[in-house]
Amino acid sequence: MNIHYEAKIRERAAHLALTVHEEVEGPFEGRSLDDYAAMIVAAHIAADESRLSLHRWVDAGRRAGMSWTDIGALIGVSKQGAQQRFGGSADDGPASGSDQISVRLGATAFNEVGMLREEGLKGRELIGTGALALTFRQTDRMWEHCRTTGIGPDVAAMMEGGWTYVSSWFVFHYFKRPAA
């Protein structure tokens, strides 16, 4: 990617929350703390969606046959760094088209922790989240899943506990690890 293309992406990403605010509410005036609070929330949502987008593109690249080494080189980390960040395992080869993917619909803040537990016991690994949906991949081992809340998850602390970040949706952040 050339520097001009990268600069254009960075410029649009930096202005995304403000652009949407102007389309919906009109020009940002910054006259109250509520105005700034709204922009902070909007920027946070944009950042979350960007992280989700990156995970989706990495997953698509893996399914197309890209190696963890290739992905790591693209984002400036090692093969192992890419695997840790995006949920791969050390023996992970290129993704095969035979992966069994299932989507549980109807997931809400009240029932999804139970769904995560059920699916993990069936050997299903959480690979994505969305509005009222949890996406799983069938594996040959059981999984533990964890949902946290807050402005930003403490990924480093979770990784120390053996957890791998999956995604964020609204105020929830999802992690997984193989069951003991």
C-alpha positions as CSV (number, residue, x, y, z in Angstrom):
1,M,0.0,0.0,0.0
2,N,1.4,3.4,-0.9
3,I,1.6,6.3,1.6
4,H,-1.1,8.3,-0.1
5,Y,-3.6,5.5,0.1
6,E,-2.7,4.9,3.7
7,A,-3.1,8.7,4.5
8,K,-6.5,8.8,2.9
9,I,-7.7,5.8,5.0
10,R,-6.4,7.4,8.2
11,E,-8.0,10.8,7.3
12,R,-11.4,9.2,6.7
13,A,-11.2,7.1,9.9
14,A,-10.2,10.1,12.0
15,H,-13.3,12.1,10.7
16,L,-15.8,9.2,10.6
17,A,-17.6,10.0,14.0
18,L,-17.7,13.7,13.2
19,T,-19.0,13.2,9.7
20,V,-21.8,11.0,10.9
21,H,-22.6,13.5,13.7
22,E,-22.9,16.3,11.1
23,E,-25.2,14.1,8.9
24,V,-27.5,13.2,11.8
25,E,-27.3,16.2,14.2
26,G,-25.8,19.0,12.2
27,P,-22.4,20.7,12.8
28,F,-20.6,19.9,16.0
29,E,-20.7,22.9,18.3
30,G,-18.9,21.7,21.4
31,R,-20.9,23.9,23.7
32,S,-21.5,21.4,26.4
33,L,-20.0,18.3,28.0
34,D,-22.8,16.3,26.5
35,D,-21.6,17.3,23.0
36,Y,-18.1,15.9,23.8
37,A,-19.5,12.9,25.5
38,A,-21.5,12.1,22.3
39,M,-18.4,12.4,20.2
40,I,-16.4,10.2,22.6
41,V,-19.0,7.5,22.4
42,A,-19.2,7.8,18.6
43,A,-15.4,7.6,18.2
44,H,-15.4,4.5,20.5
45,I,-18.1,2.8,18.3
46,A,-16.1,3.6,15.2
47,A,-13.0,2.1,16.8
48,D,-14.9,-1.0,17.8
49,E,-16.3,-1.4,14.3
50,S,-12.8,-1.0,12.8
51,R,-11.4,-3.7,15.1
52,L,-14.3,-6.0,14.0
53,S,-13.7,-5.2,10.4
54,L,-10.0,-6.1,10.7
55,H,-10.9,-9.4,12.3
56,R,-13.4,-10.1,9.5
57,W,-10.8,-9.3,6.8
58,V,-8.1,-11.5,8.5
59,D,-10.6,-14.3,8.8
60,A,-11.5,-13.9,5.1
61,G,-7.8,-13.8,4.2
62,R,-7.2,-17.0,6.2
63,R,-10.1,-18.7,4.4
64,A,-8.7,-17.6,1.1
65,G,-5.4,-19.3,2.0
66,M,-3.2,-16.6,3.5
67,S,-0.7,-17.7,6.1
68,W,-0.3,-16.2,9.6
69,T,3.2,-15.2,8.4
70,D,1.7,-13.2,5.5
71,I,-0.9,-11.5,7.7
72,G,1.7,-10.7,10.4
73,A,4.0,-9.1,7.8
74,L,1.1,-6.9,6.5
75,I,0.4,-5.5,9.9
76,G,3.9,-5.4,11.2
77,V,3.9,-8.3,13.7
78,S,5.3,-11.8,13.8
79,K,3.4,-14.9,12.8
80,Q,2.9,-15.7,16.5
81,G,1.7,-12.1,17.1
82,A,-0.9,-12.4,14.4
83,Q,-2.1,-15.8,15.7
84,Q,-2.4,-14.4,19.2
85,R,-4.2,-11.3,18.1
86,F,-6.7,-12.9,15.8
87,G,-7.3,-16.3,17.5
88,G,-5.1,-18.7,15.5
89,S,-3.3,-21.7,17.0
90,A,0.3,-22.6,16.5
91,D,-0.6,-25.6,14.3
92,D,-3.2,-23.6,12.3
93,G,-2.7,-24.1,8.6
94,P,-4.5,-22.3,5.9
95,A,-8.2,-22.3,6.7
96,S,-10.1,-25.1,5.0
97,G,-13.5,-24.8,3.3
98,S,-14.7,-27.6,5.4
99,D,-15.0,-25.6,8.7
100,Q,-18.4,-26.1,10.2
101,I,-19.8,-22.6,11.1
102,S,-22.9,-22.2,13.1
103,V,-24.8,-19.0,14.1
104,R,-26.9,-18.9,17.2
105,L,-29.6,-16.3,16.7
106,G,-31.6,-14.6,19.5
107,A,-28.6,-13.9,21.7
108,T,-29.4,-11.1,24.2
109,A,-27.5,-9.7,27.2
110,F,-29.6,-11.9,29.3
111,N,-29.2,-15.3,27.6
112,E,-26.0,-15.2,25.7
113,V,-23.7,-16.3,28.6
114,G,-25.7,-19.5,28.8
115,M,-25.4,-19.9,25.0
116,L,-21.7,-19.4,25.2
117,R,-21.4,-22.1,27.9
118,E,-23.6,-24.5,25.9
119,E,-21.7,-24.1,22.7
120,G,-18.3,-24.3,24.3
121,L,-19.2,-27.7,25.9
122,K,-20.2,-28.9,22.4
123,G,-16.7,-28.0,21.1
124,R,-17.8,-24.8,19.4
125,E,-15.4,-21.9,19.4
126,L,-16.7,-18.4,19.3
127,I,-15.5,-16.6,16.2
128,G,-17.8,-13.6,15.9
129,T,-20.6,-11.6,17.5
130,G,-23.2,-9.3,16.2
131,A,-26.7,-8.0,16.8
132,L,-28.6,-10.9,18.4
133,A,-26.1,-13.4,17.0
134,L,-23.1,-15.4,18.0
135,T,-21.0,-17.2,15.4
136,F,-19.2,-20.4,16.2
137,R,-16.8,-22.9,14.5
138,Q,-16.9,-26.6,15.4
139,T,-13.6,-27.9,16.8
140,D,-12.3,-31.1,18.4
141,R,-12.1,-29.6,21.9
142,M,-14.3,-27.8,24.4
143,W,-14.1,-24.0,24.9
144,E,-14.6,-21.5,27.6
145,H,-16.0,-18.2,26.7
146,C,-16.0,-14.9,28.7
147,R,-18.0,-11.8,28.2
148,T,-16.8,-8.5,29.9
149,T,-18.2,-5.0,29.8
150,G,-16.7,-1.6,29.9
151,I,-15.2,1.0,27.6
152,G,-12.3,-1.1,26.7
153,P,-11.3,-4.6,27.7
154,D,-8.0,-5.2,29.5
155,V,-6.7,-7.5,26.8
156,A,-3.3,-7.8,28.3
157,A,-4.7,-9.0,31.6
158,M,-7.0,-11.4,29.8
159,M,-4.2,-12.8,27.7
160,E,-2.2,-13.5,30.9
161,G,-5.1,-15.7,31.9
162,G,-4.9,-17.6,28.6
163,W,-7.8,-15.8,27.0
164,T,-7.9,-14.7,23.3
165,Y,-9.9,-11.7,22.3
166,V,-12.7,-12.5,19.8
167,S,-14.6,-9.3,19.3
168,S,-16.6,-6.5,20.8
169,W,-20.3,-5.7,20.3
170,F,-21.9,-2.7,21.9
171,V,-20.5,-2.6,25.5
172,F,-19.6,-6.2,25.6
173,H,-16.2,-7.7,24.8
174,Y,-15.8,-11.5,24.1
175,F,-12.9,-13.8,24.8
176,K,-12.2,-17.5,24.4
177,R,-9.8,-20.2,25.5
178,P,-9.6,-23.9,25.3
179,A,-11.3,-25.6,28.3
180,A,-8.9,-27.2,30.8
